[in-house]
């Protein structure tokens, strides 16, 4: 039977099952991939590092993932797949990214990045074809348009000139993930030479239908990071594409990119934290092996990075949930999360390198080599300067409007946004907004601070948390005054470093809002997360980055966080909000 959006509908009972089902699939993947430190495990870190050193994909592990039907994770449930919510997809993919970022890209997530435009604006026939492709184990890849400050993946672009019955496609890109083995290509091609919001269109190319002599596959390109992913190029020289290959309307390319990239940006932040978790485990191993206690000089970097990872997970989880619950209003927060998380992870890796020392550069050692690999992988994964610049281009034009109309005026978001186990709607790409929508995270920050205000006189960790929350509200108030003086909507202000600093400050403020929201949303099932210690430490570090006054850490706060970190390491638990059991 052909599965279409009209044949599958979700019910309240389905939504109640989604989270449990996602946890089951994540556990199954973790079990199938096995103990990452077992040298005999063909899917362990030793094997993955060896494939990376040879610049080849880990074929056995890719086959294992394909055998689980991983492609179904990228197909919306209404089209017969397993994609219900973006936060649950991140949970399923973390076992893969915990081992190898390149494996996560090459074995599937790039197919979601490609197909997002189809789920957002494709015809029923286009959605059916892409769903059938991914459900059948096929791959799709994305051919981006060129962006300012771009890396090799985003450099160069294609042009599509209108001809009778379709388009003439020309251009060349040298660095495309899975170009040589993707069954479908989603091309963001320039259809208007003028700059503007309608300069590009999206074309869906089926390799079986649209290949020909006008298409040339270019040689594989070596990269410094994600070496286990296959990067090569494509060149189109007068390639004829039928009109029915267009996704959406002519000129929809930039709006579709803005709509779908908020899913992509947020999802990457949600899964790459799992890779940093592996490095943190390595650092704890280095600090505890052969010792009865951890040397005091390692307490600050270890506890600080643990708190940062919990903050990163809070930001990513909240924005991924917002894509379902508040889809028309999540775009600025999504850019802010992508702005902050990569910077925190880069700083975290530098801190962990001081703990690991020379062992962090033992490239083939599964117990310690994850640091060196992740340092190389992050920029290639879009977590470098190009990603930062694109996020600034989203945030900066919105700041004046938010300062004038939203901050200290908007209502808080529903509490379900922060509550684990809450039943949320399915992710609907068609509902994602790209402008306006206010700022629910700033409203959440103000609400959290107001609720904590009465605790300031109680002393201890809860008083420190209340003081920190009020400090971030003060920063938001100061930011409002500065942003009200910005020029009217436009991106010309991006050339002014002082204006870009405002986007830095804004992103750290809403990061703090996510931490407070997640802490308030705890149900008590995890005593550590319900206690303020981790939130106090995470907010202190965010506040220090912001340059605001922060209170001294209460007695026992760092020790409590360190004890939990060591407990998770020794019991084989992940260092994120889920604290899942890892394969051993």
N, C-alpha and C positions, 0 to 999 in steps of 0.2 A: 504494500500500500504506500502511495506517495504521502509523505507527511508534510503538511503545510500549517500555516498559522491558524487556518480555519478548522483543522481537525483535532487540535490539542488545546484544551483550556485548563487553566490551573484553578484549583479550589482552595478554600480555607484549610482543608485537611492537608493538601499538598504543601502549602506554605509552612504549616506546623512541622512537616517532615524534613524540610530542606536542610536545616542546620545539622540535624542528626545524620542525615545522609551524607552531607559534605564531610563531617568528621569521620564517618566510616570510610569514605573513599581516601581521605588523607592518611588514615591509619593503615589502610591497605597498601598504599604507595610506599609509606615508610617501611612497612614490613617487607614488601617485595624488593625494595632497593637494598635492604639489609644493613648490617653493621658497616658504616663508612670506613672504620679503622681496621677492618679485617683484611689483611693483605691477600687472602685467598678469595675475597669477594669480587666477582667480575664487574660489579657495579659500585665498588667502593672507591674511596678517594685515590688510592694508589693507581687503580686502572684509569680513573678519570684524569688524573694528572699526567699519566703516560700518554693518553690520547691527546691531551692539550700540548704536550711537548712535541708530539709528531704532527701537530696542526691537522688533526683529523677528528671527525665526530666519533664518540664512543658507540660504535654500531650496535653492540650487544645491548647496551642500556637503552638506546633509542628503540630497538626492537621490543624490548620489555615494556616500555611505556606505550608504544603503539598497540601492543597486545592487550593493554588495559582499556583500550578505547579512549585514549587521552583526548583525541580530537573532539569527542562529544562534549568535553568541558567548555569548548569555545562556541558551541551552538546553543542559542536560546532554547529553553525548554519548550516553548510554543512551536518550535520547528523540529522537535524530536530529540534535542540534545539535553545536556545536564546543566547548562548555564542558567542559574536562577538569579543569584545576586553576586555582585562583584566581590564583596567581602568574603563570601563563601568560596568563590573561585580562588582567591588568594590563599585561603587556608588549604585548599586541595593541592595547590602548586608548590607550597613551601617545602615539602620533602624533596622535590626536584631541585629547587634553587638552593636549598641548604647544602647540597653537594656540589653544584656546578651551575653558575649563571649561564654559561654558554649552552649547557644541556637544556636549560629551561627555555632559552630562546629558540634553539635549533629544533627542538622536539615539539614545539607547539605554540608558545605564546605569540610568536610573530604571526601566526595564522589568525589569532584574535585581532591583533592590531590591523591586519589587512581587512578582515571581514567586517569590522565595526561599521564602516561606511555602508556596507550592504544591509546590515541590520538596522541602520538608521534611516536609509532612504532608498533601498533597493526595491525593485518590483517584486511581486510574489514569485515570479519565475526566477529572478536572480537569487532571491533568498533560498528558494528550493534547491537551486543548483549548488550554491555554496554549502548549504546544510548537507546535502547528499555527499558532496566532496569530502567534507571534514568528518562526517559520520563514517565514511568508508575508509578512513585512514589517510586521505590525501592532505596536501599542504597548500597553503596560500602564502603569498608574500606581499609586502607593501613597497611601492616605489614612491618615496616621498617627493614633495616639491622642495625646492631649495629654500633654506632659511638663513637669515643673517647669523654670523658667528658659528656657522655650521661645521660639524665634523665631517668625516669622509662619507658617512652614510647619508647625510642630509645635503651634501654638495652636489651641484648640477641638477638639472631637471629635464623634463620632456615637454615638447610642444605638440599640440593637437590642432591642426587646421581643419576647419569645416569643409567637407566636400560633399557632393550629392550622395546621400545615403549613409553618411557617417563622418569619419575623421581620418586625416592623414597624420600618423604619429611619427615624430622624429625626436632624436636626442639620444643621449648616452649617460649611463651611470656606471661607475666602475665598482662600487661597493654596495651590494645588496645581499641581505641574509637570505639564504636558500634560493637564490636566483636560479641555480642549475637544477634544482629538484622540486620546485613548487609547481603544482598543477594549475594554479590560478594566480594571476598578478592583478593587484589593485593599484592603478596608476593615477597619481595626482598630476595631471598634465596642464600646462598653461594653454588656455584657449583664447586669452585676450592679452595682447602685448602690454597694455596699460597696467600700471600698478593700481591695486584696489581690492576690495573685498570679494569681487566676482571675477578675478583674473584666471582662476583654475577650475577645471572640471575633473570628475572622477570617472575612470574607465575600468570596467571589469573584463579582464582578458582571460579566456580559457585557453590553456596551452594547446589542447587538442584541436580547438576550433580556429584559433587565431595565429598559430605559428606559421612561418613561411620564410621565403628567402630574404624578406625585408627585416627579419629578426636575427640578430647575431648574438650568441652567447660569448661573453668575454672571459678571459682566463681568471682563474682563482686569484684572489688578492690576499697576501699574508697580512695579518694584523698583530699588533702587540698584545692585545687582550682578546678574550673570548676566542682563543685560537681553535677551540674545538667546534666552533660554528663554521658553516661553509659560507664564505663571502666570495662573490664573484659579480660580474657585471652583465648588463644588457645594453644593446644598441638597437634602436629602431631607425630605419632609413626608408621613409616613405611607406611605412606599414599601414595598410588600410584596416580600419576598425569599423564595424557596423554601428549604426546609431543606437541599436538596442543594447550595446555594451555600456552606454553611459549610465552611471548611477546617480539618480536625482536629476536635477535640471542643469543645463549649461550654466557654468559660473558658480555652482554649489560647492566647489572644492574646498575653499577656505572655510566657509561655515561648517562643512562636514568635518574638516580637520579639527577645528576648535571644539566641536561637539564630541568627537570620538577620542581626541587626545586626552581629554580629562579622565576618561576611563583608563587609557594606557598609562598616563603619568602616575595616577594613583595606584594602579595595580603593580607597577614596577616597584614603587616605594614599599608596597605591602609584601612583596616576595623577596626583594633584595635584602631586607632586614634579616631574613633567615640565613643568608650567606654570611652576614656579619656575625650572626649568632655562632656559626661554626668557628670563626676566628676567636670569638670570646671564649668558647670552650677550650680552644688551643692555649689561650693565654692562662686560663685557670689551671690547665694541666701543667704548663711550664712553671707556674708559681707554687704548685703543691707537690709536684713529683719530688720525692726524696726529702720532704720537709713535713714536720708535724703541724706547723702553722705557716700562714702566708706572711712573708716579710712586710713590715709596715709600709715600706716605700711603694709597694704594689697596691695598697688598699685604695688609694684615690683613683688611679686609672681604672682598676677593675670595677669598683662600685660606680664610678662615673659613667663608664661605658654601658654597664648594665642599666642604669637609670635612663641613659639616652636611648637605648634600644627599646625600652618600654615606652618612652615618649614617642619615638618614631612609629612604633606599632599603634599607639593611641591615635596619632595623627592619621596614619594610613587607614586604620580600621574605621574611624569616624567618617572620613571622606568617602570611603567605599560604600559605607552604609547610606550616606547621604545621597549617593547616586541613585539609590532605590527610593528612599523616603522623601527627599527634597530635590528631585532631578533638575528642576528649572533653576535652582538657586545654588548649585554646588560648584560652579565653574571657577570662581575666584579662589575658593578654599582649595580646590584641586591643584591650582597653580601654586598656591602658597605651600602646600605639602611637598610638592615636587621641588620647590625652591629650598626648603629647609632640610628635608631628609638627606639628600646627597651630601650637603655640607656637614651635617652631623656625622654621617658615616665616614666621610674622609677624615675628619678630626678623630673619630673613634679609632680608625685603623692606625693613625699615627700614635695615639696613646698606647694601643695594644702592642705596637712594635717595640716600645720601650720595655715592655714586660717580656716579650718573646726574644728580644735580642737577635743574635745571629740565627737562631733556630727558625725565625720567621721567614728566612730566605732559603730554607732547605726545600727546594722546589718539588722534590719527589717524595717528601716525607708526609704521609697522610696525617700524622699527628700535629704537624706544625706548618705545613706548606700552604694552607688556605689563605694566609695573610698575603703572601706575594701574589697569588693568583687573583685575589679579589681586588687588590690595588690596580692590577692591570686591566681587569674586566670592567670596573665601574665606568670609566669614561666611554668605552665602546658601547656599553649598555644604555647610553643616553643620559648618564648621570654626571656629565662634565659641564664645561662652560656653555656649550650650545643649548643644553637643557635649561640652564639658569637664565640665559638671555630670552628664550622663548617664554618662560614663566613671567619674567619682568614685563614682557610685552602684553601679557594678559592683565597683570595686577595694576601697573602704574596708571593706565587710563581710567581705572575704576575708582581710584582712591578719593578723588575730589567728590564724586557723587556719593560714595559711602559716607564720607565725613559730613556732608551736608544733609543727607536724608536718612541714614541708617543707624550710625553709631549712637548709642544711648537713647534710641527711639524705637528700635525694633523689638518685637516679642521674641522670647527664647524659642528654640526648636523643640519638637516633641521629645520627651525624655527617652523614648524608645531608640533615639539615635545613639545613645550611649549604653544601652542595656544589652548585655549578652543574652541571647535566647529570645529577644523580642521578634515578633512576626512582622516582617517588612515586605513590601511589594517586590515583585520581580524587577530586575533591571530592564528598563525599556529605553533603548538608544534613541527612539523617536521623541522621547519626552525631555531629553537633556537640553538645557538652556545654554546660551552663550553670551548673554548680556543682561544687565539688570539683576533683579532678584534679591537685592539687599545683602545682609551679612549676618547670618544666624549664629556664626561662631563668636563674633564680638558680643552679640546679645547673650550668648551662653556664658561668656566670661564675666560680664557684669552681673548676671544672675548668680553665678557661683560665688563671686566675691560678696554679694549681699547676704547670701545664706551663711557664709563663713564668718561674717563680721562679728557676730556675737561670741565667737570662740577666741577672739584675740586676747582676751584677758585670762584665758584658762591656762596658759603656759604650755610648754612642751611642743610636740610636733604639730598638733592641731592649730596652735597659735601661730607657729611659723608658717603653716600653710595659708592661714587667713591673711597674714601680713604679705606673703608673696602674691596672693590673689589680688589684694588691694593695690600692690605695687604695679602689677600689669594693667589694672584699670587706670591707674594714674598715667602710665605710658600711653594707653589708648587715648586718654583725654588730651595729652600733649600732641599726639600724632594727629588728632582731629583738627587742632588749630593750625598745624603746619599744612595739612592736606587741603584745607579750605582755601589756602592761598595759591594752590596749583593752577596752571592754565586749564582752560576748558578741555574737554575730551580730545584726545589725540595721542599719538606715540612719539611726537617730536621731543617730549620731555625725557625720553629714554637716553638722549645724548648727554644729559646732565647727571653727573655722578651723584650729586646731592639728592636728586629725585630718586635715583635707584636705591639709595640708602633708606629712603622711606619704605620701599618695598621690602627691604631686609627687616626693618623694625616691625612692619605689619605682619609679616610671615611668622616671626618669633612670638608675637602677641597671640595670634590665633593658634599657634602650636601650644602655647600655655593653656588656652581655652580647651583644647582637646584633652590635655592631661587632666585638668580639673573635671571635665565632663565624665571622663572614663572613671576617675576615682569616685565621683559622686554616684555613678551608675552601678557600682559594685553591689552584688546581692549577698555578700558575706560568705559565699561558698569557698572563696580563696582568701584566707585570713591575711596573707601578705599583701595582696592587692587592695583589700579593704582597709588596711592600716595606712596612715598618711606618709610613712617614711619614704617610700619610693617616689611619691609625688613631690614631696618636699625637696628631695635631692634633684629630681628632674627639673623642677621649676627653678631651683637655685642656679643650675647650670644654664638654663635658657635665659634667666635674668642677667647672669654675668655676661653672656654673649651680647645681650641687649645694652649692657652698660648701666643698668639700673641698680640702685642700692638693694642688697639682699641681706637678710638676717643671717647671723651665724647658725650653722646647722645645730639642731638640738642634740643634747647628749644621747648617745646610743643610736642615732639615725644612720650614720654610715655603717656601723657594726651590724645593724639589723639587715641592711641591704646586702652587705658582704656575706652574712650567714646564709641568706636565701640563695645567693649566687652559688656558693659552695655546695649547698644542699642540692640545688638543681644539677650541678655538674656531677656530683657523686651518685645521684639517683637517675641520671640520664634523662633530664627534662630540658625542654627548650627554654631559652631566655626571653620569651615574648609573653604576651598577655595570656596565651593559652596554656603554657607550660606543659606541652604534650610529651608523652613518653617517646623517646628516641630509640631507634633500633640499636641493639647492642649485641 
